[in-house]
Amino acid sequence: MTAAVFGLIQTAVAQETYTPDWKSLKQHQPSPEWFADAKLGVYFHWGVYNVPANGNEWYGRWMYTPTRKGWGEGVYDYHTQTYGRDKHYHDFIPEWKAEKFDAKDWVDQFEQMGAKFIGTIAEHHDGFSLWESEVNPFNSKDMGPGIDVVKEIAREVKARDLKFMTTFHHGFHMYFYPKRENSALRPVSKYLWMDELEEIPQDDQYRVFYGRTTYEEECDIWLGKLDEVIDAWCPDYIWMDFAQGYITEEHRKQFLANYFNKAGELNKEVVVNTKGTFFPTDLAVVNLERATIEDIAPEVWVTDFQLGSSWGYNKDKRTAINPNKAIRILAEVVSKNGVMILAAAPMAEGIIPEEQVVAMNGIGAWLKLYGEAIYDTRPFVEFGQGPTELKRRPEDEWNAYGHIKAGLNNLNAQDVRYTRNGKTVYAIQLGWPGANQEIALKTFAGKAKDMEIKAVTVLGSKEIIEWKKTNEGLLVTSPSQKPAEADAALVYKIETQ
């Protein structure tokens, strides 16, 4: 263990009120009220991989993988033809200038979109840190753009009434770059890419960067990186990607103790998620990638979606999420006690692509008018109704966690999702049904049949609409004039006794 890492660990341990054992750590509540209220957050994938901007943010892995089939296929050939085999991943670092990066502008755009917590990727699988690090010399302050990205975004977010998040993907770093053999003992992984060529540089100066370390070193560095960011900025939310389970249990417990204790010193309520089983759900929020779940969950959960075509910017695929679909998915997620995160994909120079800005503006326009149906709400007695089938894909490895993807992009005006804030219920119709169209809100003939209703209005409309309670449920009629932004979703505000 390096002296720097050891010192960071010792400092944190000396201040403990949590101890690094599960009994103590499980005293931490997974979801504070601020997180359950927030509903929408945003961060971004930005790093060395943005320089080639081809394929995806796993470019550093696939550029060394000639036999790849499926996702990432073609990157090896692209790299060979564009740069030649003598160009290594670390050679892109000095080419990442980020000359147009403006933290204030980025946070302005994210805030206008309606995000209540905002952050940055801290480190992806490639081993390049986006803060000034003593643990890792391969970082964005000492190399490349010369910017402490975490610091710049943290300052902007903390200057506003918003929560700050960082994302860490580095549990997979030890397997990210292809190796000829697993020469150091590490946990068995189906994700280790074995390749006879082993083209990654063998120079000692790149040993840590390319993960040619011992297992013990990798775990110590993993913890040291986290401790640096915690000590400097103590994010309100540390988002964890898959593969943290490859890190030893002792290191994982120490991280949690250090994080929770630092938060305690600052009187902060913090969040960490688990994407799989590397942290117990007693203390961590469950994260599902680009998915929903079957029904209302008893505990708050979180899901994340791409703003662009990929997590990282791809210059050859300039698309963005449809803002209307994003709003409908947000309503679906919130109705089931979930929180949604969107991930932007900026260009290497520091510009958020126009198509992603357009998508964010569309999402923000709807939330500015109708956010009361989303923020600070809780699930109703049922999540909703409608014919659109949301189902699991049999081959999906996340099925054990209720992970559902199929059908999400098909939500439409025949589907309704409910939220609640006190005695006010919001019925969110997932699209504009047309003028003077009646729909029966069936839960008011079922689980909510005994609920007395005082008034029903449509947000964004001054029209007095027709409504009545029947054996079918609460019958409501859409206004004759379409409210602003209602193509995304129409909101009925139902006041109860």
C-alpha positions as CSV (number, residue, x, y, z in Angstrom):
1,M,0.0,0.0,0.0
2,T,1.3,3.4,-0.9
3,A,2.0,6.0,1.9
4,A,-0.5,8.4,0.4
5,V,-3.3,5.8,0.3
6,F,-2.4,4.5,3.8
7,G,-2.5,8.1,5.1
8,L,-5.9,8.7,3.6
9,I,-7.3,5.6,5.1
10,Q,-5.8,6.2,8.6
11,T,-7.2,9.8,8.7
12,A,-10.7,8.6,7.9
13,V,-10.5,5.7,10.4
14,A,-9.4,8.0,13.2
15,Q,-12.6,10.0,12.8
16,E,-15.0,7.1,12.7
17,T,-18.5,6.9,14.1
18,Y,-19.3,4.2,11.6
19,T,-17.0,1.2,11.8
20,P,-16.1,-0.9,8.7
21,D,-18.4,-3.8,9.5
22,W,-21.9,-4.5,8.1
23,K,-23.7,-4.2,11.4
24,S,-22.5,-0.7,11.9
25,L,-22.8,0.4,8.2
26,K,-26.4,-0.8,8.0
27,Q,-27.3,2.0,10.4
28,H,-27.1,4.3,7.4
29,Q,-30.4,4.9,5.7
30,P,-30.2,4.2,1.9
31,S,-32.4,7.1,0.7
32,P,-32.7,10.4,2.5
33,E,-35.8,12.6,1.9
34,W,-33.8,14.9,-0.4
35,F,-33.1,12.0,-2.8
36,A,-36.7,10.8,-2.8
37,D,-37.8,14.3,-3.5
38,A,-35.3,15.1,-6.2
39,K,-36.6,12.6,-8.9
40,L,-34.2,13.8,-11.6
41,G,-30.4,14.1,-11.8
42,V,-27.7,14.4,-14.4
43,Y,-24.0,13.8,-14.9
44,F,-21.8,13.3,-17.9
45,H,-19.2,10.9,-19.5
46,W,-16.2,12.9,-20.5
47,G,-12.6,11.7,-20.8
48,V,-9.7,10.5,-22.9
49,Y,-12.1,8.4,-25.0
50,N,-13.7,11.6,-26.3
51,V,-10.7,12.3,-28.4
52,P,-11.2,9.4,-30.9
53,A,-15.0,9.8,-30.3
54,N,-15.6,6.5,-32.0
55,G,-17.6,3.5,-30.9
56,N,-18.2,4.3,-27.3
57,E,-16.5,5.1,-24.0
58,W,-14.9,1.7,-23.9
59,Y,-12.7,2.7,-26.8
60,G,-9.5,2.0,-24.7
61,R,-10.5,-1.6,-24.3
62,W,-11.8,-2.4,-27.8
63,M,-8.8,-0.6,-29.6
64,Y,-6.7,-3.5,-28.3
65,T,-9.3,-6.3,-29.1
66,P,-9.1,-7.6,-32.6
67,T,-11.5,-10.5,-32.0
68,R,-14.3,-8.5,-30.5
69,K,-17.8,-9.5,-31.8
70,G,-20.9,-7.5,-31.0
71,W,-20.9,-4.3,-29.0
72,G,-17.6,-2.5,-29.7
73,E,-16.9,-4.5,-32.8
74,G,-15.1,-2.4,-35.4
75,V,-13.2,-0.2,-33.0
76,Y,-9.9,-2.2,-33.5
77,D,-10.1,-1.8,-37.2
78,Y,-11.1,1.8,-37.0
79,H,-8.1,2.6,-34.7
80,T,-5.7,0.7,-37.0
81,Q,-6.9,2.4,-40.1
82,T,-7.1,5.9,-38.5
83,Y,-4.1,6.0,-36.2
84,G,-2.0,2.9,-36.8
85,R,-1.1,0.2,-34.2
86,D,1.8,2.3,-32.8
87,K,-0.8,4.8,-31.3
88,H,-1.7,3.8,-27.8
89,Y,-4.6,4.9,-25.6
90,H,-2.3,7.1,-23.4
91,D,-1.2,8.9,-26.5
92,F,-4.7,10.5,-26.7
93,I,-4.2,12.2,-23.3
94,P,-2.2,15.2,-24.4
95,E,-4.7,15.6,-27.3
96,W,-7.6,16.1,-24.9
97,K,-7.5,19.9,-24.6
98,A,-11.0,20.7,-23.3
99,E,-10.4,24.3,-24.5
100,K,-14.1,25.2,-24.5
101,F,-15.1,23.7,-21.2
102,D,-17.2,26.0,-19.1
103,A,-18.5,24.5,-15.8
104,K,-21.0,27.3,-15.2
105,D,-22.5,26.9,-18.6
106,W,-22.8,23.2,-18.2
107,V,-24.4,23.4,-14.8
108,D,-26.7,26.2,-16.0
109,Q,-28.0,23.8,-18.8
110,F,-28.4,20.9,-16.4
111,E,-30.3,23.0,-13.9
112,Q,-32.6,24.4,-16.6
113,M,-33.3,20.9,-17.7
114,G,-34.8,20.4,-14.2
115,A,-32.1,18.3,-12.5
116,K,-32.1,18.5,-8.7
117,F,-28.7,16.8,-8.4
118,I,-25.9,17.3,-10.8
119,G,-22.4,15.8,-11.1
120,T,-19.6,14.5,-13.1
121,I,-18.0,11.2,-13.9
122,A,-15.0,11.0,-11.6
123,E,-13.3,8.0,-13.3
124,H,-14.4,5.6,-15.9
125,H,-13.0,2.1,-16.4
126,D,-9.9,3.4,-18.2
127,G,-8.1,4.5,-15.1
128,F,-8.0,8.3,-15.9
129,S,-9.1,10.4,-13.0
130,L,-11.0,13.7,-13.5
131,W,-9.6,15.4,-10.4
132,E,-6.2,16.4,-9.1
133,S,-4.9,13.2,-7.6
134,E,-1.9,12.2,-5.6
135,V,-3.0,8.5,-5.8
136,N,-3.2,8.5,-9.6
137,P,-0.7,10.5,-11.7
138,F,-2.9,9.9,-14.7
139,N,-5.4,12.7,-14.0
140,S,-7.0,15.6,-15.8
141,K,-5.3,18.3,-13.7
142,D,-1.8,17.0,-14.2
143,M,-2.2,15.8,-17.7
144,G,-4.4,16.5,-20.7
145,P,-6.7,19.5,-20.2
146,G,-5.1,20.7,-17.0
147,I,-8.5,20.9,-15.3
148,D,-9.8,19.5,-12.1
149,V,-13.2,18.7,-13.5
150,V,-14.6,17.4,-10.2
151,K,-13.6,20.6,-8.5
152,E,-15.0,22.9,-11.2
153,I,-18.4,21.1,-11.3
154,A,-18.6,20.8,-7.5
155,R,-18.0,24.5,-7.0
156,E,-20.8,25.4,-9.5
157,V,-23.3,22.9,-8.1
158,K,-22.6,23.7,-4.4
159,A,-23.1,27.4,-5.2
160,R,-26.8,26.6,-5.9
161,D,-29.6,24.9,-4.1
162,L,-28.6,21.6,-5.7
163,K,-27.0,18.3,-4.6
164,F,-23.6,17.2,-6.0
165,M,-22.9,13.7,-7.3
166,T,-19.8,11.9,-8.7
167,T,-19.7,8.6,-10.5
168,F,-17.1,5.9,-10.1
169,H,-16.7,3.1,-12.5
170,H,-13.2,2.1,-11.5
171,G,-14.0,-1.3,-9.9
172,F,-13.7,-2.7,-13.4
173,H,-10.3,-1.1,-14.1
174,M,-8.3,-4.2,-13.3
175,Y,-10.1,-6.1,-16.1
176,F,-10.6,-3.2,-18.6
177,Y,-7.5,-3.6,-20.8
178,P,-6.9,-7.0,-22.5
179,K,-4.1,-9.1,-21.0
180,R,-2.3,-12.2,-22.2
181,E,-2.9,-13.9,-19.0
182,N,-4.2,-13.1,-15.5
183,S,-0.7,-13.1,-14.1
184,A,-1.9,-11.7,-10.7
185,L,-4.4,-13.5,-8.7
186,R,-7.8,-11.7,-9.0
187,P,-11.4,-12.7,-8.6
188,V,-12.6,-14.9,-11.5
189,S,-14.4,-12.8,-14.1
190,K,-16.2,-13.5,-17.4
191,Y,-15.2,-10.0,-18.4
192,L,-11.5,-10.5,-18.5
193,W,-10.5,-10.3,-22.1
194,M,-7.6,-12.7,-22.9
195,D,-5.6,-11.9,-26.0
196,E,-2.4,-13.4,-27.2
197,L,-1.2,-10.1,-28.7
198,E,-1.3,-8.2,-25.5
199,E,-0.8,-4.9,-27.2
200,I,-1.0,-2.7,-24.2
201,P,2.3,-0.9,-23.4
202,Q,4.6,-2.9,-21.0
203,D,6.6,0.2,-19.8
204,D,6.6,0.5,-16.1
205,Q,5.5,4.1,-16.2
206,Y,2.2,2.9,-17.6
207,R,1.8,-0.1,-15.4
208,V,-0.8,1.4,-13.1
209,F,-2.7,3.1,-15.9
210,Y,-3.2,-0.1,-17.8
211,G,-3.9,-2.2,-14.8
212,R,-0.8,-4.4,-14.8
213,T,-0.9,-4.3,-11.0
214,T,-1.3,-6.8,-8.3
215,Y,-4.8,-7.3,-6.9
216,E,-3.8,-5.8,-3.6
217,E,-2.4,-2.6,-5.3
218,E,-5.6,-2.3,-7.4
219,C,-7.8,-2.5,-4.3
220,D,-5.7,0.1,-2.4
221,I,-5.7,2.5,-5.3
222,W,-9.5,2.0,-5.7
223,L,-10.0,3.1,-2.1
224,G,-7.4,5.9,-2.2
225,K,-9.1,7.5,-5.2
226,L,-12.5,7.5,-3.5
227,D,-11.0,8.9,-0.3
228,E,-9.5,11.8,-2.1
229,V,-12.8,12.9,-3.6
230,I,-14.6,12.3,-0.3
231,D,-12.1,14.4,1.7
232,A,-12.1,17.2,-0.8
233,W,-15.8,17.4,-1.8
234,C,-17.9,14.8,0.0
235,P,-20.4,14.3,-2.8
236,D,-24.1,14.1,-1.7
237,Y,-24.3,11.0,-4.0
238,I,-21.6,8.6,-5.0
239,W,-22.8,6.6,-7.9
240,M,-21.2,3.2,-8.4
241,D,-21.0,1.3,-11.7
242,F,-21.0,-2.5,-11.9
243,A,-17.9,-4.6,-10.9
244,Q,-17.2,-3.0,-7.5
245,G,-17.7,-6.5,-6.2
246,Y,-14.3,-7.4,-7.5
247,I,-12.8,-5.2,-4.8
248,T,-12.2,-6.9,-1.5
249,E,-15.0,-6.8,1.0
250,E,-12.7,-5.1,3.5
251,H,-12.0,-2.3,1.1
252,R,-15.6,-1.8,0.2
253,K,-16.6,-1.6,3.9
254,Q,-13.8,0.8,4.6
255,F,-15.0,3.1,1.8
256,L,-18.5,3.2,3.2
257,A,-17.3,3.9,6.7
258,N,-15.0,6.7,5.4
259,Y,-17.8,8.2,3.3
260,F,-20.5,8.0,6.0
261,N,-18.2,9.4,8.6
262,K,-17.2,12.3,6.5
263,A,-20.8,13.1,5.7
264,G,-21.5,12.9,9.5
265,E,-18.8,15.5,10.2
266,L,-20.5,17.8,7.6
267,N,-24.0,17.0,8.8
268,K,-24.9,15.7,5.3
269,E,-27.3,12.9,4.3
270,V,-25.6,11.0,1.5
271,V,-26.5,8.3,-1.0
272,V,-24.5,5.4,-2.5
273,N,-26.0,2.9,-4.9
274,T,-25.4,-0.7,-5.6
275,K,-25.6,-2.1,-9.2
276,G,-25.7,-5.7,-8.3
277,T,-24.9,-7.1,-4.9
278,F,-21.6,-5.4,-4.0
279,F,-23.3,-3.3,-1.2
280,P,-26.3,-4.5,0.9
281,T,-29.6,-2.9,0.0
282,D,-30.0,-2.1,3.7
283,L,-27.6,0.8,3.2
284,A,-27.5,1.4,-0.6
285,V,-30.1,2.3,-3.2
286,V,-30.5,-0.3,-6.0
287,N,-29.5,1.0,-9.5
288,L,-30.9,-0.5,-12.7
289,E,-29.5,0.7,-16.0
290,R,-32.0,2.1,-18.6
291,A,-34.9,0.2,-17.0
292,T,-38.0,0.2,-14.9
293,I,-39.5,-2.3,-12.6
294,E,-42.8,-4.2,-12.4
295,D,-44.6,-2.4,-9.7
296,I,-44.2,0.1,-6.9
297,A,-41.1,-0.6,-4.9
298,P,-41.1,-0.3,-1.1
299,E,-37.8,1.4,-1.2
300,V,-36.5,4.2,-3.4
301,W,-34.5,2.9,-6.4
302,V,-32.6,4.7,-9.3
303,T,-32.2,4.2,-13.0
304,D,-30.0,6.0,-15.6
305,F,-30.5,6.8,-19.3
306,Q,-28.4,8.3,-22.0
307,L,-29.0,11.8,-23.3
308,G,-27.1,11.0,-26.5
309,S,-26.6,7.9,-28.6
310,S,-24.0,6.4,-26.2
311,W,-22.8,7.1,-22.7
312,G,-19.7,8.8,-24.3
313,Y,-19.9,11.1,-27.3
314,N,-19.8,9.3,-30.7
315,K,-19.1,11.7,-33.6
316,D,-20.5,9.2,-36.1
317,K,-23.8,8.8,-34.4
318,R,-25.3,12.2,-33.6
319,T,-28.7,11.4,-31.9
320,A,-30.3,12.2,-28.6
321,I,-33.2,11.0,-26.5
322,N,-36.6,12.2,-27.6
323,P,-37.7,14.6,-24.8
324,N,-41.3,13.5,-24.9
325,K,-40.2,9.9,-24.4
326,A,-37.9,11.0,-21.6
327,I,-40.8,12.7,-19.8
328,R,-43.0,9.6,-20.1
329,I,-40.2,7.3,-18.8
330,L,-39.6,9.8,-15.9
331,A,-43.3,9.6,-15.0
332,E,-43.2,5.8,-15.2
333,V,-40.1,5.6,-13.0
334,V,-41.4,8.1,-10.4
335,S,-44.8,6.4,-10.2
336,K,-42.9,3.2,-9.0
337,N,-40.8,5.0,-6.3
338,G,-37.8,5.5,-8.6
339,V,-35.4,8.3,-9.4
340,M,-34.1,8.9,-12.9
341,I,-30.6,10.1,-14.0
342,L,-29.7,11.3,-17.4
343,A,-26.1,11.1,-18.7
344,A,-24.8,13.7,-21.1
345,A,-22.0,13.0,-23.6
346,P,-20.0,16.2,-24.3
347,M,-17.4,16.5,-27.0
348,A,-13.7,16.5,-26.2
349,E,-13.3,20.2,-26.6
350,G,-16.0,20.9,-23.9
351,I,-19.2,21.4,-25.9
352,I,-22.4,19.6,-25.2
353,P,-23.7,18.5,-28.6
354,E,-26.6,20.5,-30.0
355,E,-29.0,17.6,-30.2
356,Q,-28.5,16.8,-26.5
357,V,-29.1,20.5,-25.7
358,V,-32.4,20.4,-27.6
359,A,-33.4,17.3,-25.7
360,M,-32.6,18.9,-22.3
361,N,-34.5,22.0,-23.3
362,G,-37.5,20.0,-24.1
363,I,-37.4,18.1,-20.8
364,G,-36.9,21.3,-18.9
365,A,-39.8,23.1,-20.7
366,W,-42.2,20.4,-19.5
367,L,-40.9,20.2,-16.0
368,K,-40.9,24.0,-15.6
369,L,-44.7,23.9,-16.2
370,Y,-45.7,20.5,-14.6
371,G,-42.9,19.7,-12.2
372,E,-45.2,19.7,-9.3
373,A,-46.5,16.3,-10.5
374,I,-42.9,14.9,-10.3
375,Y,-40.8,16.6,-7.6
376,D,-41.5,15.9,-3.9
377,T,-44.1,13.3,-4.8
378,R,-44.5,9.8,-3.6
379,P,-46.3,6.8,-5.2
380,F,-50.1,6.5,-5.2
381,V,-52.0,3.4,-4.2
382,E,-51.3,2.1,-7.7
383,F,-48.6,3.1,-10.2
384,G,-51.0,3.5,-13.1
385,Q,-52.8,1.8,-16.0
386,G,-52.7,1.4,-19.7
387,P,-52.2,-1.2,-22.5
388,T,-48.5,-0.8,-23.1
389,E,-46.7,-4.0,-22.1
390,L,-43.5,-3.5,-20.1
391,K,-41.7,-6.8,-19.9
392,R,-38.4,-8.5,-19.1
393,R,-36.1,-9.8,-21.7
394,P,-35.4,-13.4,-20.8
395,E,-31.6,-13.1,-21.4
396,D,-31.2,-10.0,-19.3
397,E,-28.8,-10.7,-16.4
398,W,-30.5,-8.0,-14.3
399,N,-33.8,-9.7,-14.2
400,A,-33.2,-10.8,-10.6
401,Y,-33.6,-7.1,-9.6
402,G,-36.8,-6.6,-11.5
403,H,-35.1,-5.0,-14.5
404,I,-37.5,-4.2,-17.3
405,K,-36.6,-2.5,-20.6
406,A,-38.9,-3.7,-23.4
407,G,-41.8,-1.4,-24.0
408,L,-40.4,1.8,-22.4
409,N,-40.2,3.6,-25.7
410,N,-43.8,2.8,-26.5
411,L,-45.6,4.6,-23.6
412,N,-48.4,6.7,-25.0
413,A,-51.6,8.7,-24.3
414,Q,-53.5,5.5,-23.5
415,D,-51.1,5.0,-20.5
416,V,-51.5,6.8,-17.2
417,R,-49.1,7.1,-14.3
418,Y,-50.0,8.3,-10.8
419,T,-48.0,10.3,-8.2
420,R,-49.1,11.9,-4.9
421,N,-48.2,14.8,-2.7
422,G,-50.3,14.9,0.5
423,K,-54.0,15.0,-0.5
424,T,-53.2,15.9,-4.1
425,V,-53.0,13.1,-6.7
426,Y,-51.6,13.6,-10.1
427,A,-52.7,11.5,-13.0
428,I,-50.1,11.8,-15.8
429,Q,-51.4,10.8,-19.2
430,L,-48.4,9.9,-21.2
431,G,-49.2,12.0,-24.3
432,W,-51.9,14.3,-25.7
433,P,-55.0,12.2,-26.3
434,G,-56.7,14.9,-28.4
435,A,-59.4,17.4,-27.5
436,N,-62.4,16.5,-25.4
437,Q,-61.3,12.8,-25.0
438,E,-62.6,10.9,-22.0
439,I,-60.5,8.4,-20.0
440,A,-61.5,6.4,-17.0
441,L,-58.9,6.5,-14.1
442,K,-59.7,3.0,-13.0
443,T,-57.9,3.0,-9.6
444,F,-60.7,5.2,-8.3
445,A,-63.0,2.2,-8.7
446,G,-60.4,-0.1,-7.1
447,K,-57.8,0.7,-4.5
448,A,-58.8,4.3,-4.3
449,K,-62.6,3.8,-4.5
450,D,-63.2,5.2,-1.0
451,M,-61.3,8.4,-1.7
452,E,-63.5,11.5,-1.9
453,I,-62.7,13.9,-4.6
454,K,-63.1,17.7,-4.3
455,A,-61.9,19.0,-7.6
456,V,-60.1,18.0,-10.8
457,T,-58.2,20.4,-13.0
458,V,-55.7,20.1,-15.8
459,L,-52.3,21.7,-15.2
460,G,-51.5,24.3,-17.8
461,S,-55.2,24.8,-18.8
462,K,-57.7,27.4,-17.6
463,E,-60.6,25.3,-18.9
464,I,-63.1,23.8,-16.4
465,I,-63.1,20.1,-17.4
466,E,-65.8,17.5,-17.0
467,W,-65.3,14.8,-14.4
468,K,-67.4,12.3,-12.5
469,K,-66.8,9.3,-10.3
470,T,-68.5,6.1,-11.5
471,N,-68.2,2.4,-11.2
472,E,-65.6,2.5,-13.9
473,G,-63.5,4.9,-11.9
474,L,-62.9,8.6,-12.2
475,L,-64.0,9.8,-15.6
476,V,-62.1,12.8,-16.8
477,T,-62.2,14.7,-20.1
478,S,-59.3,16.4,-21.8
479,P,-59.6,20.1,-22.5
480,S,-60.6,21.4,-25.9
481,Q,-57.3,23.3,-26.2
482,K,-54.0,21.5,-25.8
483,P,-51.9,22.9,-23.0
484,A,-48.3,23.8,-23.7
485,E,-45.9,20.9,-23.9
486,A,-48.8,18.4,-23.5
487,D,-47.5,16.3,-26.4
488,A,-45.1,14.8,-23.9
489,A,-47.7,14.3,-21.2
490,L,-51.0,15.8,-19.9
491,V,-51.5,16.2,-16.1
492,Y,-54.8,15.9,-14.2
493,K,-54.6,17.4,-10.7
494,I,-57.0,15.6,-8.4
495,E,-57.7,17.3,-5.0
496,T,-59.0,14.8,-2.4
497,Q,-60.6,15.2,1.0
